[in-house]
């Protein structure tokens, strides 16, 4: 076993009709990326939390819709498209 694999996180899964098995999860590093354009999300809140401690996902997301998932440009474009769909319907 590699030394880097010794302390990786494990999640326990139980497939149907089989025994429980531990799956090793890769360590996440770096800043978040936008799901659409893959650009790095630059949020002050995320930067502070990444530097200080390993915070849960609920505290690292911003309070806006799709916070920590989409960048501001993609969020603006998506909001415009959704409002246009509502106007057409």
C-alpha positions, 0 to 999 in steps of 0.5 A: 500500500502506498503511503499516500493511500494509507490515510485516505477517506473511506466511504462504506457501501453495501451493494445489493446481496453483497457484503459491505465494502470500503471505497477510498475517496480521493482527496480534494485539493484546490479551489472550486470550479464552475460547473459550466465554464470550468473557470475557478470560482473566486469567492472570499468566503471560500478562500478564508475557509480553505486557508483556516480549516477543513470546513463542511460544504454547507458553510463554504457555499455562499447564500446565493442560488448555485453558490459555490457551484456556478460562477457569477457570469454563468449564473447571470446567463442562466437567470436571463435564460430562465426568465425568457422561458417564463415570458414565452410560456 
